């Protein structure tokens, strides 16, 4: 596709896609990591170090960390290069220009080699031990997906709090939802699946199928918002089962400079609303009719996301005003 993407980790060069690996010194290419942790980043020099450290500080060691630098211009590349040099588990895929979050996510999962994948936004961070907890739960219960709980750290606060908008109700914790049961629970409103990617571990082959199903015309639209929804619906239709666990695994940052904050302010808000329509129209057109519950789930979730974005826009305006007055 001539995207000008370079992978600094795997040693493979693809003449068609422009993906090139410069060789980061990764150990035996025949060994498959248990988990691939994927971080898309664009101009994240101010915060990506915390995200990287939270991954490399995990007690679980059998993982690879794949970062997709989506055309950053602020020094992000130099930071990532330092991590590649000091830890053999780190790989970097570099894009010559900014293609958007959806493109970066698809690129990341195509580069991944692990049995499972986990996502982390460049301005968020993992909590200790969550990779080991999630992988252990997925393997022990033979499920394709495990969901964990989230904390959030709003600007101006020193301590993280419960992320109400993105968490599972208490009565859904510690339960395995088989495929048919999952669709029924969604249809009846008994199971509320948070659409975020950063609170899940998912079998890589299942996620890769969903990523490869994204049409090229959407990849070229520079979609930076709601791309989670575009990918999670096909995953829900393919997984054998999912397990919900009570553990908190990620701290989601809420600030005007965060990814979500930028989506709720100024031009970012209008771009987000455009992405909302593109994603909703595509999902409703492509979700199989026999998967009626997922059609309803798309409608409900996209409506909730639109309301969430409007409320987040008001919050970010108040935050910015408070900062000006302080």
JOTAZI-V526503 format. One record per residue. N is the residue number from 0. RES is the residue in three letters. OMEGA is omega in whole degrees, 0 to 359 (999 if undefined). Layout:
n=(N & N)
res=(RES & RES)
omega=(OMEGA & OMEGA)
This chain:
n=(0 & 1 & 2 & 3 & 4 & 5 & 6 & 7 & 8 & 9 & 10 & 11 & 12 & 13 & 14 & 15 & 16 & 17 & 18 & 19 & 20 & 21 & 22 & 23 & 24 & 25 & 26 & 27 & 28 & 29 & 30 & 31 & 32 & 33 & 34 & 35 & 36 & 37 & 38 & 39 & 40 & 41 & 42 & 43 & 44 & 45 & 46 & 47 & 48 & 49 & 50 & 51 & 52 & 53 & 54 & 55 & 56 & 57 & 58 & 59 & 60 & 61 & 62 & 63 & 64 & 65 & 66 & 67 & 68 & 69 & 70 & 71 & 72 & 73 & 74 & 75 & 76 & 77 & 78 & 79 & 80 & 81 & 82 & 83 & 84 & 85 & 86 & 87 & 88 & 89 & 90 & 91 & 92 & 93 & 94 & 95 & 96 & 97 & 98 & 99 & 100 & 101 & 102 & 103 & 104 & 105 & 106 & 107 & 108 & 109 & 110 & 111 & 112 & 113 & 114 & 115 & 116 & 117 & 118 & 119 & 120 & 121 & 122 & 123 & 124 & 125 & 126 & 127 & 128 & 129 & 130 & 131 & 132 & 133 & 134 & 135 & 136 & 137 & 138 & 139 & 140 & 141 & 142 & 143 & 144 & 145 & 146 & 147 & 148 & 149 & 150 & 151 & 152 & 153 & 154 & 155 & 156 & 157 & 158 & 159 & 160 & 161 & 162 & 163 & 164 & 165 & 166 & 167 & 168 & 169 & 170 & 171 & 172 & 173 & 174 & 175 & 176 & 177 & 178 & 179 & 180 & 181 & 182 & 183 & 184 & 185 & 186 & 187 & 188 & 189 & 190 & 191 & 192 & 193 & 194 & 195 & 196 & 197 & 198 & 199 & 200 & 201 & 202 & 203 & 204 & 205 & 206 & 207 & 208 & 209 & 210 & 211 & 212 & 213 & 214 & 215 & 216 & 217 & 218 & 219 & 220 & 221 & 222 & 223 & 224 & 225 & 226 & 227 & 228 & 229 & 230 & 231 & 232 & 233 & 234 & 235 & 236 & 237 & 238 & 239 & 240 & 241 & 242 & 243 & 244 & 245 & 246 & 247 & 248 & 249 & 250 & 251 & 252 & 253 & 254 & 255 & 256 & 257 & 258 & 259 & 260 & 261 & 262 & 263 & 264 & 265 & 266 & 267 & 268 & 269 & 270 & 271 & 272 & 273 & 274 & 275 & 276 & 277 & 278 & 279 & 280 & 281 & 282 & 283 & 284 & 285 & 286 & 287 & 288 & 289 & 290 & 291 & 292 & 293 & 294 & 295 & 296 & 297 & 298 & 299 & 300 & 301 & 302 & 303 & 304 & 305 & 306 & 307 & 308 & 309 & 310 & 311 & 312 & 313 & 314 & 315 & 316 & 317 & 318 & 319 & 320 & 321 & 322 & 323 & 324 & 325)
res=(UNK & UNK & UNK & UNK & UNK & UNK & UNK & UNK & UNK & UNK & UNK & UNK & UNK & UNK & UNK & UNK & UNK & UNK & UNK & UNK & UNK & UNK & UNK & UNK & UNK & UNK & UNK & UNK & UNK & UNK & UNK & UNK & UNK & UNK & UNK & UNK & UNK & UNK & UNK & UNK & UNK & UNK & UNK & UNK & UNK & UNK & UNK & UNK & UNK & UNK & UNK & UNK & UNK & UNK & UNK & UNK & UNK & UNK & UNK & UNK & UNK & UNK & UNK & UNK & UNK & UNK & UNK & UNK & UNK & UNK & UNK & UNK & UNK & UNK & UNK & UNK & UNK & UNK & UNK & UNK & UNK & UNK & UNK & UNK & UNK & UNK & UNK & UNK & UNK & UNK & UNK & UNK & UNK & UNK & UNK & UNK & UNK & UNK & UNK & UNK & UNK & UNK & UNK & UNK & UNK & UNK & UNK & UNK & UNK & UNK & UNK & UNK & UNK & UNK & UNK & UNK & UNK & UNK & UNK & UNK & UNK & UNK & UNK & UNK & UNK & UNK & UNK & UNK & UNK & UNK & UNK & UNK & UNK & UNK & UNK & UNK & UNK & UNK & UNK & UNK & UNK & UNK & UNK & UNK & UNK & UNK & UNK & UNK & UNK & UNK & UNK & UNK & UNK & UNK & UNK & UNK & UNK & UNK & UNK & UNK & UNK & UNK & UNK & UNK & UNK & UNK & UNK & UNK & UNK & UNK & UNK & UNK & UNK & UNK & UNK & UNK & UNK & UNK & UNK & UNK & UNK & UNK & UNK & UNK & UNK & UNK & UNK & UNK & UNK & UNK & UNK & UNK & UNK & UNK & UNK & UNK & UNK & UNK & UNK & UNK & UNK & UNK & UNK & UNK & UNK & UNK & UNK & UNK & UNK & UNK & UNK & UNK & UNK & UNK & UNK & UNK & UNK & UNK & UNK & UNK & UNK & UNK & UNK & UNK & UNK & UNK & UNK & UNK & UNK & UNK & UNK & UNK & UNK & UNK & UNK & UNK & UNK & UNK & UNK & UNK & UNK & UNK & UNK & UNK & UNK & UNK & UNK & UNK & UNK & UNK & UNK & UNK & UNK & UNK & UNK & UNK & UNK & UNK & UNK & UNK & UNK & UNK & UNK & UNK & UNK & UNK & UNK & UNK & UNK & UNK & UNK & UNK & UNK & UNK & UNK & UNK & UNK & UNK & UNK & UNK & UNK & UNK & UNK & UNK & UNK & UNK & UNK & UNK & UNK & UNK & UNK & UNK & UNK & UNK & UNK & UNK & UNK & UNK & UNK & UNK & UNK & UNK & UNK & UNK & UNK & UNK & UNK & UNK & UNK & UNK & UNK & UNK & UNK & UNK & UNK & UNK & UNK & UNK & UNK & UNK & UNK & UNK & UNK & UNK & UNK & UNK)
omega=(176 & 186 & 180 & 182 & 181 & 178 & 183 & 187 & 198 & 179 & 183 & 176 & 180 & 186 & 182 & 187 & 183 & 179 & 180 & 177 & 181 & 175 & 182 & 181 & 180 & 181 & 186 & 181 & 179 & 180 & 181 & 178 & 179 & 184 & 169 & 178 & 192 & 181 & 170 & 182 & 174 & 181 & 183 & 186 & 184 & 187 & 188 & 180 & 180 & 179 & 181 & 181 & 180 & 176 & 184 & 177 & 178 & 178 & 175 & 190 & 187 & 178 & 167 & 178 & 182 & 178 & 175 & 177 & 188 & 176 & 182 & 180 & 190 & 182 & 177 & 184 & 181 & 178 & 181 & 179 & 179 & 180 & 176 & 184 & 186 & 180 & 185 & 181 & 185 & 175 & 179 & 173 & 187 & 177 & 182 & 176 & 183 & 182 & 181 & 188 & 180 & 180 & 180 & 180 & 179 & 177 & 182 & 184 & 175 & 178 & 186 & 180 & 186 & 175 & 179 & 176 & 171 & 182 & 174 & 174 & 188 & 179 & 175 & 175 & 177 & 171 & 184 & 171 & 188 & 180 & 178 & 181 & 183 & 181 & 179 & 180 & 180 & 182 & 183 & 183 & 177 & 180 & 180 & 183 & 174 & 178 & 177 & 185 & 186 & 166 & 175 & 180 & 179 & 180 & 180 & 179 & 180 & 182 & 179 & 179 & 179 & 181 & 188 & 186 & 187 & 186 & 178 & 173 & 184 & 183 & 177 & 184 & 177 & 183 & 174 & 176 & 173 & 189 & 182 & 179 & 180 & 181 & 177 & 181 & 177 & 182 & 182 & 181 & 182 & 182 & 182 & 184 & 174 & 187 & 180 & 176 & 188 & 172 & 184 & 161 & 188 & 177 & 188 & 183 & 178 & 181 & 180 & 177 & 180 & 180 & 181 & 179 & 179 & 182 & 184 & 181 & 176 & 177 & 182 & 184 & 181 & 180 & 182 & 183 & 179 & 178 & 175 & 182 & 181 & 183 & 187 & 179 & 176 & 178 & 180 & 179 & 185 & 186 & 177 & 180 & 174 & 181 & 175 & 182 & 184 & 185 & 173 & 188 & 185 & 174 & 184 & 184 & 179 & 180 & 178 & 181 & 179 & 181 & 180 & 178 & 179 & 179 & 185 & 186 & 171 & 181 & 179 & 179 & 182 & 175 & 179 & 179 & 175 & 179 & 178 & 181 & 180 & 182 & 180 & 181 & 181 & 182 & 180 & 181 & 188 & 178 & 183 & 183 & 179 & 177 & 183 & 179 & 181 & 174 & 179 & 179 & 178 & 181 & 182 & 184 & 180 & 176 & 179 & 179 & 178 & 177 & 179 & 181 & 178 & 180 & 177 & 178 & 179 & 179 & 182 & 177 & 179 & 180 & 181 & 179 & 179 & 179 & 178 & 184 & 183 & 999)
